[in-house]
């Protein structure tokens, strides 16, 4: 079957394309781009709209596996929210976390299908627990480090796209463990992504720890969600540190989401003693997303009682500075990523609004141009994680495409309704077939595993 998307403004930063062109799709691949009309069985009118590669989100916390199937609620699943906002490929397993063996997760995605294409990182923290290092605050033994390193190597051999670290959540990780487990990446070309050990005023030492290790191991370094690491007044210096490293030849990049609030579990190490002083705030910056206090800001009493009784409760912490986020997203070494995580549809609106929000809140006001924004959402992240055939509209590329109205696009998810679909995302295709239209999923799951070798 041939499908023609005609009359739209085609933006494909991979091949530096920005013109009014028609896009012909055949057998799930891009077959041709031309200003001329072409015969097709199905025609999609994109007049007045932008046609670009499906968005690529390289920092997602994937849907869990339940009864050997990936959670697939069409309204509340993370992957469903991704699809509705134009994302066609995600990278899960971030911040050192996996729900199960990431190679097996890829197998399940191929067996059952998913709403979006899924690549996976091998989460150091998950493999750390599997090796028997169950105390996140304690050091691993030499035998445990050898065990986790061997298991991570097997995951990479099975097609995982890199290794993620969540040193914040496994603070017992020392330099010996970090170098050993990161060293597995040597020679693969695959990156190490990291939720740093610390943030705010302590972010610079934490960046040096991670980047020094990556430099010693000779692997690309990806600083995860730089906005929630240095968005408290440290962004200019943090980006200068990245630039200095890049100028010296080190491969360093970052990602960021376009919100001035982060999200994590109430029981995580982020909220260990000292967090109020670190952020210079009171308990009222903390909003609970679940339970009897859903939607409420904390008091000290609520914080202490709920942290003890409901440590897995999703939270949103309103402490970052908006100007810092704008600065990060404007930097050429920073790409867009959502850091999406939901529990039964509850959590942060970034899971459903990140990609439309970049255009509505940063392109339209003039903080960046549309071409550069599309690059940060497609070509740059796909190249960074070696996702062959993704993030491009070149002939032969996978026909994962999003069509959106640049005048109408707007995120609609908020902290009260974090999964509300955006406006202006007209049509999303995966493998050449329409998967979502007008913010609604209109087909069975069409995504599959993406393995990187």
C-alpha positions in Angstrom: 0.0 0.0 0.0 1.2 3.5 -0.9 0.4 6.5 1.3 1.0 10.1 0.2 1.3 13.0 2.7 0.9 16.1 0.5 1.0 19.8 0.8 2.8 20.1 4.1 6.0 21.8 5.2 8.5 19.0 5.6 11.2 19.4 8.2 13.9 16.7 8.4 17.0 18.0 10.2 18.9 14.7 9.5 19.1 15.6 5.8 18.7 19.4 6.4 15.3 19.6 4.7 12.8 22.4 5.3 10.5 22.8 2.2 7.0 22.2 1.0 7.3 18.6 -0.2 5.1 15.5 -0.6 6.1 12.4 1.2 5.4 9.0 -0.3 5.3 5.9 2.0 5.4 2.3 0.8 5.7 -0.9 2.8 6.4 0.9 6.0 9.3 3.0 4.7 9.8 6.4 3.2 9.8 5.8 -0.6 10.2 9.4 -2.0 10.1 13.1 -1.2 9.1 15.4 -4.1 7.4 18.7 -4.9 5.5 16.7 -7.5 2.3 14.8 -7.0 2.7 11.0 -6.8 0.2 8.2 -7.1 -1.0 6.6 -3.9 -3.7 4.4 -2.5 -4.2 6.7 0.5 -3.8 10.5 0.6 -3.3 12.6 3.7 -3.8 16.4 3.3 -1.1 18.2 5.3 -1.7 21.7 3.9 -0.8 24.4 6.5 0.8 21.8 8.7 4.3 20.5 9.5 5.4 17.0 8.5 8.4 15.7 10.3 9.9 12.5 11.7 8.0 11.0 14.6 9.4 12.5 17.8 12.1 10.5 19.7 12.0 10.6 23.5 15.3 9.3 24.8 14.5 9.6 28.5 11.3 7.7 29.5 10.4 5.5 32.4 8.7 2.7 30.6 5.4 1.1 31.5 5.7 -1.8 33.9 5.4 -5.5 33.1 2.3 -7.1 34.7 1.6 -10.8 34.3 4.3 -11.0 31.6 2.7 -8.2 29.5 3.5 -4.6 29.2 0.9 -2.3 30.9 -1.2 -1.1 27.9 -4.1 1.0 29.2 -5.0 3.2 26.2 -5.6 6.2 28.4 -3.2 5.9 31.3 -0.1 4.0 30.0 3.0 6.1 29.5 3.4 4.8 26.0 -0.2 5.7 25.1 0.5 9.3 26.3 3.7 9.3 24.2 1.9 8.4 21.0 -0.9 11.0 21.5 1.7 13.8 21.6 3.6 12.6 18.5 6.3 10.5 19.9 6.9 7.3 17.9 10.1 6.0 19.5 11.2 6.0 23.1 14.3 4.9 25.1 13.3 3.4 28.5 15.3 2.1 31.4 16.6 5.4 32.5 18.0 6.6 35.9 19.4 3.1 36.5 15.9 1.6 36.7 14.3 -1.3 34.9 11.1 -3.1 35.6 12.6 -6.4 34.5 15.5 -7.6 32.5 15.7 -5.0 29.7 16.5 -7.6 27.0 13.3 -9.5 28.0 11.4 -6.3 27.9 12.4 -5.9 24.3 11.3 -9.4 23.6 7.8 -8.7 25.2 7.5 -5.6 23.1 8.1 -7.6 19.9 5.7 -10.3 21.0 2.8 -8.1 22.0 3.5 -4.8 20.2 3.5 -1.5 22.0 2.0 1.9 21.3 5.4 3.3 20.4 8.7 1.8 19.3 10.9 1.0 22.3 14.6 0.9 22.8 16.0 0.1 26.3 18.9 1.0 28.4 20.4 -1.4 30.9 19.7 0.2 34.3 22.7 -0.1 36.6 20.5 0.1 39.7 18.4 -2.8 38.6 21.4 -5.0 37.8 22.9 -3.9 41.1 19.9 -5.3 43.0 20.0 -8.5 40.9 23.6 -9.0 41.9 22.6 -8.9 45.6 23.6 -5.3 46.5 20.2 -4.6 48.1 21.3 -1.7 50.2 21.3 1.4 47.9 23.3 3.3 50.5 26.0 0.6 50.9 28.9 -0.4 48.7 28.8 -3.4 46.5 31.3 -6.2 46.9 33.9 -7.1 44.3 31.9 -10.2 43.4 28.7 -8.2 43.1 30.4 -5.7 40.8 31.7 -8.5 38.6 28.2 -10.1 38.5 26.4 -6.9 37.5 29.1 -6.0 34.9 28.7 -9.4 33.2 24.9 -9.1 33.2 25.0 -5.6 31.8 27.3 -6.9 29.0 24.8 -9.5 28.1 22.1 -6.9 28.0 24.2 -4.8 25.6 24.9 -7.9 23.4 21.1 -8.4 23.3 20.5 -5.0 21.8 20.2 -2.6 24.7 21.1 0.9 23.6 23.4 1.9 26.4 23.7 1.9 30.2 21.9 4.2 32.6 22.9 5.2 36.1 20.9 6.7 38.9 23.6 7.5 41.4 21.2 9.7 43.3 19.1 6.6 43.9 22.0 4.2 44.6 24.3 6.5 46.6 26.4 3.6 47.7 27.9 3.4 44.2 31.5 4.3 44.5 34.2 5.1 41.9 35.3 1.5 41.6 31.8 0.3 40.9 31.0 3.1 38.5 34.1 2.5 36.4 33.7 -1.2 36.3 30.0 -1.1 35.2 30.5 1.8 32.8 33.6 0.2 31.4 31.4 -2.5 29.8 30.5 0.1 27.2 34.0 0.5 25.9 34.2 -0.1 22.2 30.5 -0.3 21.7 29.9 3.4 20.8 26.8 3.3 23.1 26.4 6.0 25.7 26.2 6.1 29.4 23.3 8.2 30.7 23.2 9.4 34.3 21.0 10.9 36.9 23.8 12.5 38.8 24.6 11.9 42.5 23.6 15.4 43.5 22.0 18.7 42.2 21.7 22.4 43.0 24.9 23.7 44.6 26.5 20.2 44.6 25.8 19.6 40.9 29.3 20.5 39.7 31.1 17.9 41.8 28.4 15.4 40.7 28.9 16.2 37.0 32.7 15.9 37.4 32.3 12.5 39.0 30.2 11.1 36.1 32.1 12.9 33.3 35.5 11.9 34.6 34.4 8.3 34.7 33.0 8.5 31.2 36.2 10.1 29.9 38.3 7.4 31.6 36.1 4.7 30.0 36.1 6.4 26.6 32.3 6.3 26.3 29.7 9.0 25.3 28.2 10.7 28.3 24.6 11.8 28.6 23.7 14.0 31.5 20.0 13.3 32.2 17.4 16.0 32.8 19.9 18.8 33.3 17.0 21.1 34.2 16.3 19.2 37.4 20.0 19.0 38.2 21.1 22.6 37.7 17.9 24.6 37.3 18.2 26.3 40.6 20.7 29.0 39.6 23.6 26.8 38.4 22.6 26.4 34.7 25.1 28.8 33.1 28.1 27.3 34.9 26.9 23.8 34.3 26.5 24.4 30.6 29.9 26.1 30.5 31.3 22.9 32.1 29.8 20.8 29.4 31.1 23.2 26.7 34.6 23.1 28.2 34.5 19.3 28.1 33.3 19.2 24.5 36.0 21.7 23.5 38.6 19.4 25.0 37.2 16.5 22.8 34.9 14.7 25.2 31.6 13.5 23.9 29.1 15.0 26.3 25.4 15.9 25.8 22.4 16.6 28.0 18.6 16.4 27.8 16.0 18.5 29.5 12.2 18.7 29.8 10.3 22.1 29.5 8.9 22.3 33.0 10.1 24.0 36.2 9.1 21.2 38.5 10.6 17.7 38.8 8.9 14.4 39.8 10.1 11.5 41.8 8.9 9.0 44.5 8.2 10.4 47.9 10.5 7.8 49.5 13.4 8.4 47.1 16.8 9.7 48.3 16.0 13.0 46.8 13.9 13.7 49.9 16.4 12.5 52.4 17.3 14.9 55.2 18.7 18.1 53.9 16.5 18.5 50.9 14.8 21.7 52.1 18.2 23.4 52.7 19.4 22.2 49.3 16.6 23.8 47.4 16.1 26.7 49.8 12.4 26.0 50.1 9.6 24.9 52.5 7.4 21.7 52.4 4.8 23.6 50.4 6.8 23.2 47.1 6.0 19.5 47.2 2.7 18.4 45.6 1.5 14.8 46.0 0.1 13.1 42.9 -1.6 10.1 44.5 -3.5 9.0 47.6 -5.7 10.8 50.0 -3.6 14.0 49.6 -3.6 14.0 45.8 -3.3 17.5 44.4 -2.4 19.0 47.8 0.9 20.8 48.8 2.7 19.3 51.7 3.1 20.4 55.3 5.8 18.9 57.5 3.2 16.6 59.1 1.9 15.4 55.7 5.4 14.9 54.3 6.5 12.8 57.3 3.4 10.7 57.6 3.1 10.0 53.9 6.8 9.3 53.4 6.5 6.6 56.0 3.2 5.2 54.9 3.3 5.6 51.1 6.9 6.0 49.9 6.1 5.0 46.3 3.7 8.0 46.0 4.5 10.1 43.0 5.4 13.7 43.8 5.9 16.9 41.9 8.4 19.4 43.4 8.0 23.0 42.2 11.5 24.4 42.7 13.3 25.0 39.4 13.7 28.4 37.8 11.9 28.8 34.5 14.7 31.0 33.0 17.2 28.2 33.8 15.1 25.7 31.8 14.9 28.1 28.8 18.7 28.5 28.9 19.2 24.8 28.9 16.7 24.0 26.1 18.4 26.7 23.9 21.8 25.1 24.2 23.1 23.2 21.2 24.2 20.2 23.3 20.8 19.8 24.9 18.0 17.8 23.4 14.4 17.4 24.5 13.3 14.5 26.6 10.3 14.0 28.9 11.6 12.0 31.9 8.0 10.6 31.7 6.8 8.5 34.6 3.3 7.6 35.6 1.6 5.3 38.0 -1.9 4.4 36.8 -2.2 7.7 35.0 -0.9 9.8 38.0 2.3 11.8 37.9 3.8 14.8 36.1 2.2 16.3 32.9 5.5 16.0 31.1 4.4 12.4 30.2 1.7 13.8 28.0 2.8 17.4 27.2 6.5 17.7 26.7 6.9 17.7 23.0 3.9 20.0 22.1 5.0 22.3 24.9 8.4 22.9 23.4 6.8 24.3 20.3 4.0 26.2 22.1 6.1 27.7 24.9 9.5 28.0 23.4 9.2 28.3 19.6 6.1 30.4 19.4 7.4 33.0 21.9 10.7 33.1 19.9 13.1 31.4 22.3 14.1 29.0 19.4 13.2 28.5 15.8 11.0 25.6 14.7 13.7 23.8 12.7 16.0 23.7 15.7 13.2 22.5 17.9 12.4 19.6 15.5 16.1 18.7 15.5 16.1 18.4 19.3 13.0 16.2 19.1 14.1 13.9 16.2 17.5 13.8 14.5 19.7 14.6 17.5 18.3 12.0 20.0 18.0 9.3 17.3 21.6 9.7 16.4 22.7 10.0 20.0 21.4 6.5 20.8 22.1 4.9 17.5 18.4 4.3 16.6 18.8 3.3 13.0 15.9 4.3 10.7 14.4 6.7 13.3 14.3 10.4 13.5 14.5 10.9 9.7 12.5 11.1 6.6 15.2 9.9 4.2 14.3 7.4 1.5 14.5 4.0 3.2 13.9 5.3 6.7 11.1 3.9 8.8 7.9 5.7 8.1 7.3 7.0 11.6 5.8 10.5 11.0 4.0 13.2 12.9 1.9 15.9 11.3 1.1 18.9 13.4 -0.5 22.3 13.1 2.2 24.9 14.3 -0.5 27.4 14.9 -2.7 25.2 17.1 -0.2 23.0 18.9 -0.5 23.2 22.6 0.1 20.9 25.6 -3.1 20.5 27.7 -1.9 18.2 30.4 -1.5 19.9 33.8 -0.8 18.8 37.4 -4.5 18.2 38.0 -4.9 16.1 34.8 -1.4 14.9 33.8 -2.6 12.6 30.9 -4.8 15.0 29.0 -3.9 14.9 25.3 -2.5 17.9 23.5 -4.1 19.9 20.7 -2.7 20.4 17.3 -1.1 16.9 16.8 -3.0 16.0 13.7 -1.8 12.6 12.6 0.9 10.1 13.9 2.1 7.2 11.7 4.1 4.3 12.9 5.6 2.1 10.2 3.5 3.9 7.6 0.1 3.2 9.2 -2.0 5.8 11.1 -1.7 5.1 14.8 -3.2 8.3 16.3 -5.3 11.1 15.0 -6.5 14.2 16.7 -5.1 13.2 20.0 -6.8 9.7 19.9 -5.3 6.3 19.4 -7.0 4.8 16.4 -5.2 1.4 15.9 -3.9 -1.5 17.8 -0.3 -1.1 19.1 2.0 -0.8 16.1 5.3 -0.2 17.9 8.0 -2.8 18.3 11.4 -3.2 20.0 14.4 -1.3 18.7 17.6 -3.1 19.2 21.0 -1.4 18.8 24.1 -3.4 17.8 
